[in-house]
Amino acid sequence: MADFPVWTTLVLGFVLGLRHALDADHLAAVSTFVTEERNLLRSSLIGVSWGMGHTAALLVFGLGVAAFRFALTPRFSQFLEFVVGCMLILLGGNVLFKLVKGRALHAHSHVHDGATHAHLHMHASETGHDHQHQHRTLRLRGRPFVVGVVHGLAGTAALMMLVVGALPSLLLAAGYILIFGVGSIGGMTVMSLLMTVPLALAARRLALMGRLIRLGAGLFSLGFGVYLTWDVGLIQSLLR
């Protein structure tokens, strides 16, 4: 320990935590929560909640790696990546479902040049917003945290475990994971705020723009989830 670069290791952990928060699957998942917000404070809480769940999972799992020196098998890492992909599909599908559910489909008819025409129109639901508001606290505190836990057990976090397993003491490993977690919390909080700014502006000027951004977030999460579940190769190996 006397010759080990402790401070350099901790700084590296913080920087890697910041970078880790910018992974595409992380941004895809958190965007499904953030795009439903118009408040910068609530958006930052989403990033913090995700980061806390992410850090909690890393701390428990990482200390197990450091204490017992067990290794993550490729098959287990593959399974965790598959779970993340499925989670992204569910999150993206949920956003798209709420966009459709929150708008009622009606047919309006009118007479033009002596002929009657019918057109389909979408109207916002009057009760959807109130129901969403009643459960806002639970959603902010619970779902992003759970998503962060899943992310903390999968993906490039496995690479971080390689560093933890090489550290000379359990205390330093715990410090590294916590610093890594602080970096990921900070990175995701900043990204949550950046994603909310155009939504806040759109809500004041153009409601359609806000819905389009939510649609884009839902499609991105759904599409990336489908890509990830296929790319990890678990489905292909089961079909053989």
Stockholm file with secondary structure:
# STOCKHOLM 1.0

chainA/1-240         MADFPVWTTLVLGFVLGLRHALDADHLAAVSTFVTEERNLLRSSLIGVSWGMGHTAALLVFGLGVAAFRFALTPRFSQFLEFVVGCMLILLGGNVLFKLVKGRALHAHSHVHDGATHAHLHMHASETGHDHQHQHRTLRLRGRPFVVGVVHGLAGTAALMMLVVGALPSLLLAAGYILIFGVGSIGGMTVMSLLMTVPLALAARRLALMGRLIRLGAGLFSLGFGVYLTWDVGLIQSLLR
#=GR chainA/1-240 SS CTTSCHHHHHHHHHHHHHHHTTCHHHHHHHHHHHTTCCCHHHHHHHHHHHHHHHHHHHHHHHHHHHHHCCCCCHHHHHHHHHHHHHHHHHHHHHHHHHHHHTEEEEEEEEEETTEEEEEEEEEECSSHHHHHHHTHHHHHHHHHHHHHHHHHTSTTHHHHHHHHHHSSCHHHHHHHHHHHHHHHHHHHHHHHHHHHHHHHHHHHHCHHHHHHHHHHHHHHHHHHHHHHHHHTSHHHHHHC
#=GC SS_cons         CTTSCHHHHHHHHHHHHHHHTTCHHHHHHHHHHHTTCCCHHHHHHHHHHHHHHHHHHHHHHHHHHHHHCCCCCHHHHHHHHHHHHHHHHHHHHHHHHHHHHTEEEEEEEEEETTEEEEEEEEEECSSHHHHHHHTHHHHHHHHHHHHHHHHHTSTTHHHHHHHHHHSSCHHHHHHHHHHHHHHHHHHHHHHHHHHHHHHHHHHHHCHHHHHHHHHHHHHHHHHHHHHHHHHTSHHHHHHC
//
